[in-house]
Amino acid sequence: MLEAMKTPHLPAPSVLFDLDGTLVDSEPNYYEAGRRLLARYGVRDFSWENHTRFIGIGTRETLTVLRESTG
């Protein structure tokens, strides 16, 4: 009778980490969003090659470098 009163075993919660490129390659989306934003501020020559310099670098550092290089 005690067996029937036990709480059923629930599976442990799961966590999934997706480092860019593991499940989805979102880098082209980040590039396009950044390119459009920079174009609004007059930076028209932001190429994919320029963008690749910032892959893996934090947003704050990226913005600091862009501000210094583009005014």
N, C-alpha and C positions, 0 to 999 in steps of 0.2 A: 504494500500500500504506500510506503514511503517513496518508492520509485516513481509513482505517478504524480507526486507532489513536487518533484524537482523542477527547477526552471530549465526550459530547453536551452541547449547550447547555441549561442548566436555566433556567427562568424565575426572575426575581428575586422574592424574597419580597414579599408585599403586606401593607400595613397599612391598616386601616379605622378611622377615628375617627368615633364617633357622638356628636355634641353633642346633648343631650336635645332631642327633637322632630324631629331630622333623619330618623331611621328609625323610632323608636318614641317615643311620648310617654309617658314613665314618671313624669311629675310627679304624676299622680293616685295612683300607687302610693306615692310618697314621702309625699304628704299623708296617705294612709290609715295608713301605718306610723307616722308622727309623731303623728297624732291618737290612735291607740291607745296609743302609748307615754306620751304626756302624760296620757291618761285614767287610766292606772295610777297616776300620781302626783297625781291629784286635779284636773287641769286638764281641765274638761269643756266649755269653750266655745271650743275651738280650731277656728275656721271656715276655709273655703277662702280667704276674704279675708285672714285672719291669715297663713295659709301663704304667700300670694303675696308678702308682704313679704320672704320669705327665699329666693325663687327667685334663683339665681345667686350667693348668698352661701355662703361655706364653712361646714362643719358646726360648727367651733369657734366662729366668730363667732355663728352662729345659736343655739347652746347658751348662750353667754354672755348674749345678749339675752333669751332665754327664761327663764333663771335669774333675771335681774334683774327681769323683768316679772311672773313668776309665783311667785317665792319658792321 
